[in-house]
């Protein structure tokens, strides 16, 4: 399949997933994931942490798995 990219994000959840069930029975889960990059500043020698937030949406069976296993901070 052309044009498909794979990304693996490792971070911490900002809050518990928000799960809802649609009229057709499909589940949808939404949550935010924080990833942090740490590096040493060349000029000052100080450690710098840069946090980026990602909004994640998952559907159906994966939403059910997220609802059961993901908790804030994990």
Protein Blocks (a to p, Z undefined) as FASTA:
>chain_A
ZZiacdddddddfbdcdddddfkopacdddddddddddddfklopacddddddddddehj
lmmmmmmmpcghZZ
